[in-house]
Amino acid sequence: MSNRNKRRRAANKATWIKIVAFGFIAIFLGGYVVDSFMTMNTMRSKSSNDEVTHINIPFSPQGVVTVREAHAGGGILYSGNIEIADNEGRRAQGLMYRDSLAYNQGMLFIFPEEEMQAFWMKNTRIPLDIIYINSNGRVVSIIHNAVPHDETSRPSLAPAQYVLELPGGTCEKSGIKAGCMVSWIRTDEE
């Protein structure tokens, strides 16, 4: 092999080494850029989710609820304003994203049929008493002081058509227990 061929082979080998090295560098930098872009998008996505989840939805009364002692002619244990969740969207939203709820405020969930119900506290920032009520207006079970953000399913102990959520501790303070009677009137135009 002549010196000329040896030089040409060495030059070709050096060129291929440079091309391969450049390829590896390009792949590494490309991966870094893609990873940085994905991280930036994830952070941007989390940031916009945080903005959405940190709004405070104001209370808008739609009715008045009254809870009475279980016996005939029983006295009033509690009375307060309620929002009414009477469709799929309102029931799904519930009291999520609320920063506070006054003692005399709550939400009544109305379901099409009496059946076993279960609630959780996902995206709910305040402790709640969850009161399950049958189709006759009788309290069938209560979850006291449900923990904010807890995703544990909290079922009723008997079929319920209505669920009343009140600020945590309200049932204990007011004496509301299973067997009490619940009634409400709607005060908005719907």
Phi, psi and omega per residue, in radians:
M1 nan 2.361 -3.081
S2 -1.430 2.839 3.114
N3 -1.055 -0.603 -3.139
R4 -1.108 -0.784 3.132
N5 -1.158 -0.677 3.124
K6 -1.102 -0.736 3.125
R7 -1.139 -0.717 -3.140
R8 -1.112 -0.759 3.131
R9 -1.120 -0.727 3.123
A10 -1.119 -0.704 3.113
A11 -1.146 -0.752 3.116
N12 -1.107 -0.747 3.122
K13 -1.082 -0.777 3.122
A14 -1.096 -0.702 3.110
T15 -1.096 -0.783 3.136
W16 -1.136 -0.668 3.096
I17 -1.101 -0.736 3.112
K18 -1.118 -0.731 -3.131
I19 -1.119 -0.802 -3.138
V20 -1.116 -0.779 3.126
A21 -1.076 -0.770 3.107
F22 -1.075 -0.699 3.119
G23 -1.078 -0.797 3.107
F24 -1.079 -0.743 3.125
I25 -1.100 -0.753 3.137
A26 -1.105 -0.736 3.125
I27 -1.117 -0.790 3.139
F28 -1.060 -0.855 -3.136
L29 -1.136 -0.691 3.104
G30 -1.072 -0.767 3.091
G31 -1.072 -0.722 3.122
Y32 -1.102 -0.768 -3.134
V33 -1.128 -0.784 3.135
V34 -1.098 -0.779 3.127
D35 -1.070 -0.764 3.119
S36 -1.083 -0.725 3.134
F37 -1.116 -0.774 -3.135
M38 -1.132 -0.737 3.113
T39 -1.085 -0.740 3.139
M40 -1.110 -0.731 3.121
N41 -1.150 -0.693 3.110
T42 -1.099 -0.772 3.123
M43 -1.114 -0.710 3.127
R44 -1.114 -0.733 3.133
S45 -1.112 -0.796 3.114
K46 -1.089 -0.704 -3.126
S47 -1.079 -0.771 -3.121
S48 -1.249 -0.541 3.049
N49 -1.170 -0.709 3.109
D50 -1.051 -0.727 3.128
E51 -1.063 -0.712 -3.120
V52 -1.207 -0.741 -3.071
T53 -1.375 -0.142 3.133
H54 -1.836 0.347 2.983
I55 -1.422 2.773 3.055
N56 -2.036 2.084 -3.131
I57 -1.476 2.115 -3.119
P58 -1.245 2.678 3.118
F59 -1.345 2.304 3.122
S60 -2.231 1.694 -3.072
P61 -1.074 2.382 3.120
Q62 -2.177 -0.097 -3.111
G63 -3.009 -3.114 3.121
V64 -2.257 2.337 3.122
V65 -1.977 2.567 3.092
T66 -2.319 2.345 3.074
V67 -2.045 2.222 -3.101
R68 -2.023 2.779 3.025
E69 -1.048 2.742 -3.021
A70 -1.202 -0.579 -3.050
H71 -1.302 2.792 -3.132
A72 -0.989 2.313 -3.138
G73 1.235 0.353 -3.091
G74 -1.057 2.568 -3.126
G75 -1.249 2.820 3.129
I76 -1.347 2.192 3.094
L77 -1.658 -0.542 -3.057
Y78 -2.739 2.506 3.012
S79 -2.548 2.381 -3.129
G80 -2.878 2.996 3.107
N81 -1.438 2.583 3.132
I82 -2.355 2.622 2.835
E83 -1.627 2.671 -3.070
I84 -2.064 2.163 3.110
A85 -1.849 1.641 -3.029
D86 -2.032 0.238 3.029
N87 -2.465 2.957 -3.052
E88 -0.936 -0.836 -3.104
G89 -1.108 -0.796 -3.134
R90 -1.177 -0.674 3.110
R91 -1.148 -0.669 3.130
A92 -1.166 -0.678 -3.140
Q93 -1.252 -0.786 3.127
G94 0.891 -2.381 -3.126
L95 -1.787 0.426 3.088
M96 -1.116 2.640 3.044
Y97 1.150 0.387 3.062
R98 -1.668 2.354 3.100
D99 -1.502 -0.382 -3.127
S100 -2.782 2.846 3.078
L101 -2.643 2.128 -3.110
A102 -1.227 2.799 -3.131
Y103 -0.941 -0.629 -3.076
N104 -1.678 0.443 3.125
Q105 -2.215 2.592 3.109
G106 -2.899 -3.041 3.107
M107 -2.353 2.326 3.080
L108 -1.834 2.156 3.079
F109 -1.721 2.212 -3.138
I110 -1.974 2.124 3.141
F111 -1.845 2.658 -3.099
P112 -1.106 -0.523 -3.083
E113 -2.412 2.735 3.027
E114 -1.389 2.142 3.108
E115 -2.823 3.031 3.096
M116 -1.080 2.336 3.131
Q117 -2.073 2.719 3.057
A118 -2.579 2.364 -3.139
F119 -2.138 2.767 3.028
W120 -2.359 3.082 -3.026
M121 -2.024 0.401 -3.139
K122 -0.985 2.315 3.116
N123 1.040 0.302 3.085
T124 -1.769 2.106 -2.985
R125 -1.583 -0.168 -3.051
I126 -2.154 2.549 3.078
P127 -1.172 2.506 -3.107
L128 -2.321 2.618 2.872
D129 -1.637 2.221 -3.128
I130 -1.898 2.021 -3.031
I131 -1.930 2.029 3.124
Y132 -1.604 2.305 -3.002
I133 -2.251 2.323 3.137
N134 -1.381 -3.134 -3.061
S135 -1.169 -0.295 3.106
N136 -1.602 0.012 3.125
G137 1.546 0.194 -3.132
R138 -1.650 2.352 3.087
V139 -1.194 2.154 -3.142
V140 -1.769 -0.456 3.051
S141 -2.929 2.824 -3.103
I142 -2.406 2.383 2.933
I143 -1.782 2.028 -3.104
H144 -1.554 2.346 3.038
N145 0.827 0.953 3.079
A146 -1.024 2.366 -3.011
V147 -1.334 2.285 3.110
P148 -0.956 2.497 3.076
H149 1.152 0.065 -3.141
D150 -1.325 2.191 -3.107
E151 -1.662 0.235 3.080
T152 -1.246 2.282 3.106
S153 -1.238 2.244 -3.114
R154 -2.005 1.626 -3.037
P155 -1.405 2.760 3.006
S156 -1.291 2.751 3.116
L157 -1.564 -0.149 3.124
A158 -2.657 2.864 3.125
P159 -1.008 2.471 -3.125
A160 -2.429 2.519 3.051
Q161 -1.851 -0.311 -3.103
Y162 -2.294 2.603 3.046
V163 -2.361 2.258 3.121
L164 -1.957 2.171 3.059
E165 -1.860 2.238 3.118
L166 -2.227 2.824 3.104
P167 -0.955 2.466 -3.139
G168 -0.924 2.356 3.133
G169 1.645 -0.190 -3.102
T170 -1.113 -0.741 -3.107
C171 -1.098 -0.789 3.128
E172 -1.111 -0.794 -3.119
K173 -1.114 -0.641 -3.063
S174 -1.621 -0.234 -3.097
G175 1.466 0.333 3.113
I176 -1.312 2.282 3.129
K177 -2.591 3.023 3.111
A178 -0.976 2.407 -3.125
G179 1.779 -0.403 3.103
C180 -1.081 2.756 -3.139
M181 -1.847 2.403 -3.100
V182 -2.098 2.339 3.036
S183 -2.397 2.791 -3.141
W184 -2.679 2.782 3.013
I185 -2.277 2.542 3.101
R186 -1.590 2.334 -3.102
T187 -1.973 -0.107 3.101
D188 -1.604 3.130 -3.040
E189 -1.359 -0.257 -3.047
E190 -1.197 nan nan
